[in-house]
Amino acid sequence: MSKLKQLAGETALYGLGSMVPRMINFLQVPLHTINMFSEAAYGELTKLYAYVAVVNIIYMFGMETAYFRFATKPGADPKRIFNLAQTIVIAISGSLTVLLLLGAVPIASALQASNPQFITWLVITMFIDALVAIPFAQLRLQKKALLFATAKILNVVLVLGLNYYFLKLNYDASVGVGYVFLATLIANTLFIIFFIKTLLAWRPVWDKTLSPQMFSYAYPVMITGIAGMINEMFSRSMLDWWLPENFYKGVSQKDAGGIFGAAYKYAVFMNLGIQAFRYAAEPFFFSNAKEKNSPHLFAQVNHFFVIACCFVWLGISINLDILKYIIGENFWLGLNIVPVLLLAYLLLGVYYNMSVWFKLTDKTQYGTIITILGAIITIAGNYLLIPVAGFMGSAFAAVACYAGMAITCYLLGQKYYPIPYRITPDVGYIVFTGALINLINKIQFANQWATTGFHACIIITYGVLVYWIEKKNLTRTTHSEF
C-alpha cells in the first residue's frame, strides 16, 4: 500500500502542476466565449491549436519516455542521458522550426489562418516547449514535483493575465484570436529563464551506441503520440469537412467547429487528472518494474484509477446545468456531448495504464500499431457518424477509438507482459456510472437549489457505495507488500 500511497501523493503534487494550471487555464473559456469571440473565430482558435498539438509531438520526438527508460537502466549516467536526449530534441525541433518559419505564409493559407503572424508565434512557442521538455522530464525523474508544479502554475497564471490584458484592456480587432497565441508565447518564454542553469549546463553530445538506441526507442513513441493526438484532435478539424450544411439550423460549419471546441473544453476536467497521473505514473512504472509483485501493483493502480475517473465523470455530467454558465450561451448547443467525451477520456486513461507493458519490454512498435488502429477508427468513425449525428457522432467516434485501443493493448499485453487487471469490476464501474448518469439527467426539478442538492446527494451516496464495495480490497491492499 505504501507504493500506492506514494503514487497517489506524487499524482497529487503533479496535479498542482497540471490540474491547477488547467483549471486556471479553463478560466480562459468564459473570457473567450462570453461576448468576445464569435463561434467562427473560436473555431479558428480551436483548429490551429489542434494542429499545434500534433506537430508538438514531432518536436518532442518521444524523447521524454526514452529519457526515463535509459536514465533508469542499471549503471546509467542520468546526466549523460539528459545531454543525449536534449541534443536529439533540439536538433529535430530546431530544424523543423526553421522550415516552418520559412513556410509560414503558405501554411497560414492552407490552414485558413486569418494572419500568417499567428503561425510564426505558434512555431516559436512550440520550439520553446521542446527546449524545456527534457528539463521538465528531469524534474519528474528527480521527484521534484513541487518545483514542477510551481513552474506550471506560474506559467498559466501569466497566460491568463496576459489574455485579460490583451483582450479587455488593449484589444485590437485586427489581431483578434492572435492575442491568445501571443500571450502563450510570452509566458512560455519565461520557462527559458526558469531553466537557465539547466540549459546552460547542457552540452551537445552524440553517443555512437546510446544515441541510435534512444532514437530507435523514441520514434515509435513519437508515431504513437502523433496517431494519439490525431485521435484526440481530428474531430475538431473535420467538422468543417463532413458536417452537412444546415445540420444545425443557423449554424455554419465554422461556427460548429467553435461550438464543438467549447464543449470539448469540459473534457479537460478528466484529461487534466489523467495528465497528472501520467506525470507520476511513468517514472513510477519504470522504477517498480523489477519488483516481484509489480503486475499485481499495476493492476491495483488501474483499478483505483478507474474508480477515481468514474467520480469525475459522474460529478461533471450531472452538474452541467450549472457548469454550462462557464461558456457563452451561444455555445450551449454542444453540451450534450460532454458526458460521452468524458467517457472517451476515461478509456484513454485506461489505455495509458495498460500501455506500460510495451514500454517496459522495449516493444514500443506495438504502441505505434495500436494507436494507428485508433486513428483509423477515429477517421472512419467521424466520416460515418458526423453526417448523421453531428457533434454526437464525433464524440462516439472518440469512445470507439479509445475503447478499441484499450482492448487491443490489453490483449497484446497479456501475451508479452501479463498483468492481472480486474476487468470485470472495472467494466462494472464504468457501465454502472454511465447508466446512473443517464438516469439522473432525466430527473428534472423546477428549483435549481433542489436540483443541485439532489445531485450532491447522489455523489455522496455514490462515494459511500464505492467505499463499501472496496473496503475489503483496501484492507487487503493495506496488508500486502504494496
N, C-alpha and C positions, 0 to 999 in steps of 0.2 A: 504493500500500500504506500510505502514511503516514496517509491518511484512515481506512482500515480500522483501523489500529492506534489512531488517535485515538478512534474509536468504541468499540473494544474496551476501551480504557483508561477511557473515561467510563462504559461499561457496568459495568466492574468497580467503579468508585467508587460508582455508583448502586446496585450490588449491595450495598455496605456499608449503604446507606440503605434498601434494600428486601429483599434476600435475607437479610442477617444479622438484621434485626428479625423477619422472618417465621420464620426458623429458631428464634429465641429464642421468638417467639410460639407456635411449634409445640409448645414445651415445656408449654404450657397443656393440650394434648390429654391427655397422661397424667394431669395434675393434675385434669382434669375427668372423665375416663372410668374411671380406676382407683380403685375404692372411693370415689367421690364422688357424681356424678350418675347417676341411673338412665337407661336408654335413652330413656324418655319425656321426662324433664327435659332431657336433652341435645338431644332433638328440638325442644323449645320454644326452646332457645337457638339452634339452627341455623335454625329457621324465622324467628324475629324478626330475626336478622342478615341473612337473605335479603331480607326486606322493606326493611330499612335500606339495604342495598346498592343497591336500585332507587331508593328515594327520594333517596338521596345524589346520584344522577346529576342529578335535577331541581334540587337545591340548587346544584350547580356550574354547571349550565346550559351546559356545553360551553365555558365561558369560558377555560379553560386553553389549549385549542387555538386559540381566537380570539386570545388574548393573544399566543401565539407567532407566529401568522400576521401580525397587524397590527404588532407590535413589530419584526418583521424586514423590513418593507417599506422600500424606499428612501426616505430622508428622514423616516422615522417618529421620533417622540419617545417612547422607551420609557417614560419616567416618566409622560407623559400617558396613554399606552395603559394603563399599570398602573392609574392612577386611574379610567379609564373602565371597565375590566374589573372592578375591585374594587367600584365603585359598583353595577354591574348585579348582581353576585353577592350583595352584602349586601342590596340591595333585595328580590331574589327570595327568598333564604334567610330573611331576617328576617320577611317576610310569611308564608311557609309555617310558620315556627316558631310564630308567634302562633296561627295556625289549628290546628295540630296539638296545641299545648298546651291550647287550649280544648276540643279534642275527645278528650283523652287517654282518658277513661273509656269512651266508646263504641268508640273504636279498639281499646282493650285487649280489650273484649268481642268485637268482630268477629274479632280475631286470636287469640282464646282465650289471651291472656296471663294468667298467674296473678296478676298485680298491675299495676294501672294506673300505678303509680310507675315501672315499667320503661319505659313509653312516654315518660314525661317525661324520664327520664335519657337515653334514646336520642335524643330530639328535640334536646335541648340539645347533646349530643355532635355530632350532625350539623351544627348551626349553627356550632359551633366549627371543625369540619373545613372548612366552607365559608368561614369567615372567614379561614383561613390558606392556602386552596388557591392563590390567586394569589400571595401571598408565596413559597410553595414553588416555584411555576412561575417566579417571578422569579429564584430561586437557580439553577434549571436553565438559564434563558436566559443568566445571567451566568457559567455554568460553575463555580458554586461547589458542586461535587458533594460535597466533603468536609464542608462545613458542613451541606448537605442530609442527608448520611448521619449526622452527629453527632446532629442533632435527632431523626431517626427512631429511631436506636438507643437513645438515652436514653429516649425515649418508651416503647418496647416493654419495656425493662428495668424501667421503673417499673410498667407494666401487669402484668408477670409478678410483680413483687414484691408489688404490691397484691393480686393474685389469691391468692398464697400466704398473705398476712397475713389476708385476709378468710376464706378457705376452710379454712385449717388452724389459725389462731390466734384467730379472732374470729367463728366461724361461728354464724349463727342460721338454723335451718331455714325460718323464715317468710319469709326473704329469698331463700334458695336461689340459683338461677341469676342473680338480680338483682345479686349481688356482682360478677359478670363485667362487667355493664353499668356498674356504679358505678365499678369500677376503671378502665375505659376513659375514663369521663367525667373523673375526677380527673386522670389522666395527660394527656389531651388539653388540659385547661385550661391546662397549663403551656406549650403552644405559644403561647398569647397572650403570656406573659412573654418567650418566645424571640424573638417578632417584634414586641415592644412598640414599638421605634423605627420600624419599617416601618409598623405600624398607626397610630401617632400622626402619621406624616408624610402619611398618605393624606388626600386632600381629596375630598369628593363632587363629581363633575363630570359634566356631560352635554354631548355634542357633537352638534349637530343633524345633522351629516353622518356622523361616525365611529360614534357610538353605535348608530344604526339599522343601519349596515353590519355592525358587530360582532355585533349581536343576530341579524341575518339569517344571518350565517355560523355562529353558535354553535348556534341552535336545532335545525338538522338534526343537528349533532353530539350534542346532548343527546338527541334522539329515538333516534338510533343507539345511544347509550350505554344508554338505558333498555331498548331491544329486546335489546341485547347482554347486559345484566345479567339480563334475563328468561331469555335462553338459558342463562345460567350458573346461575341460582338457582332456576329454575322447578321442576325435578325435586325439589328439597329440600322444597318445599311440597306438591306434587301427589301424593306417595306416600300422604298422608292420604286423598286422594280416590279414587285409581284402583287402589291395591294391594288385591286381594281379601282378605277376612278369612281368616286361617289359611293364607295363601300360603306363609309360612314357619312351620312348626309352633311354636306357643307364642310367636309374635311378633305383637304388635298393630300397627296402622298407625302409632300414635305411637312405639312402640318402633322400628319400621322407619325412621322419619324420623331418629331419633338414630343408628342403626347406619349408615345411608347417609351422614349428615353426618360421622361419624367417618372413614369410608372416604374421603370426599371430601377430607378434610384432607391426604391423601397427595399429592393433585394440586397442593398448594401448592408442592411441590418444582419442578414445571415452571412453575407460574404465577409464582412469585417471580422466576425467571430471565427470563421474558417481561416482567414488570413493570419489572425493572431495565433491560432492553434498550429498552423503550418510553420510559423516562425520558430515556435518552441519545439514542435514535434520532429522536424527534420534532423537537427543535431541530436535530439533525444533518441530517435530510432537508430542512428548510426552508432552512438556511444553505447547502446544497450544490446546491439545485435548479437554479441558473443555470449550473452548471459544464457544459462541453461533454460530458464523459463520465459525467454523473450517471446516466443509465439503466443503463449497464454497472456503475457503482459500486453502485447499488441492487440489481441482480441478484446481484452478488457478496455483498452483505450478507445477502440472503435465503438464499443457498446455504450460507454458513458458519453462519448461524443454524439452519438445518435440521439440519446435522451436529451442532452443539452440543446441540440438543434431543434428537436421537436417542441421544446419550451418556447424557443424563439419563434418558430413557425406559428404556433398557436397564439402567442401573445400579440404578434403583429396582425395576423389575419383576422382576428375577431375585433380588432380595435381600429380598423381602417375608417370607421365612422368619425373618429377623432383625428387620426393621423392624416386624413385627406386634406386637412387645412394647412398642411405644410407646403403644398403646391397650389398654384393658381387654379381657380375653378374651371377655367377653360382646358385644363389638363386632366380633369377627373374621369374623362371617358375611358381611360386605360386602366383604372384602378382594379377592375375585376380580374386582371391577370396576376396581381401581386401574390396571392396565395400559391398559384401554380409556379411562379418564378422562385418563390422561397423553397418549394419542394425541389425544384431543379437544383438549386444551390446546395441543399441538404445532400442530395445524391452526389453532387460534385465533391463535397467534403468526404463522403464515404469512399469515393474513388481515390482521393488523395491519401486516405488512410491505407487503403488496400494496395496502393502503388508502391508501398515500401519494399515489397518483395523484389521487384526488378532493379531497384536502386541498390539494395544490399547484395544482390547476386551479380551485379555488373551486367545485367541483361537489359540495358536501357532501350535497346531497339524494340523491345516489346511495348514499351510505353509509347513509342512512335506509332507502332501499328494500331494500338488501341485507340489513340487519340485521333488518328486519321480515320478510323472507323467512325468515331464520334462526329468528326467533321462531315463525313458522308451522310450520316443520319441527320445532322443539322441542316445541311443544304437541301437534301431530299425532303425533309420534314417541312421546312419553310416553303419550298417550292409547291408542295402539295397542299399544305394547310392554310397558308396566308390567303390565297384567293377565296377560300370557302369559310374561314373562321377569323380572318383578320388578326388582331393582336393576340387573341387566344390561341390561334393556330401556331404562331411563333413560340408562345410560351410552352405549349405542349410538345413542340419540336425539341425545346431545350430539355424537358423532362425525359423524352425518349432518348436523347443523346446521352445524357449523364447516367441514366439507368443502364443503357447498353454498355457504356464504358465500365461501370462498376461491376456488372455481371461478368463481362469478359475478363476483366482484371482478376476477379475472384477465381474464376475457373482456371485460368492460367497459373495464378499464384499457388493454387492448391497442388499443382503438379511440380513446381520448382522450389517453392518455399512454403510448405503447408502451415497455415495459421488457423486455429480452431475458432473462427468467428462465430458469434452467437446469431446466426442468420434468422432463425425463427423469431426470437424475441425482438430483434432489431426491426425486421419487417413488420412485426405485430405493432410495435410502437408507431411506425410510420403510417400504417393503414388506419389504426385507431385514431391517431391525431388528425389525419385527413378527414375521416368520417365525422369527427367531433366538430371540426371547423365548418364543414358543410352544414351540419345540423344547427350549430349556434348562429350562423349567419342568416338562417331562415327565420329565426325568432326575432320579432320586432317589438319595440316598446315605444310608446308615444313620447315618453320623457327621456332626455339624454342622460340625466343622472341615474335613472333606473337602469338604462342600457349599460352604462359604464360600470355600475355596481354589480350587475349580473355577470358581466364579462370578468370582473375582478374575482368574483366568487368561483367562476369556472376555472380560472387559472390556479387559484389556491387549492381547489378540490383536486385538480389535475396533479399538482405538486404532491399533495398528501397521498394520492393514489399511487404515484410513481414511487414515492418513498416506501410505502407499504409493500409494494411488489419487489423493490430492490433491497429491502432491509437485510434479508438473508445473504444476498450476494455481496453487499457492502461488508457485512460481518465476516463472511468467508474471506473476502479480499484483504481485510484488515489483518487477519491472522496468517495470511500467506507470506511468501518471500518478497512480494512486490513492495 
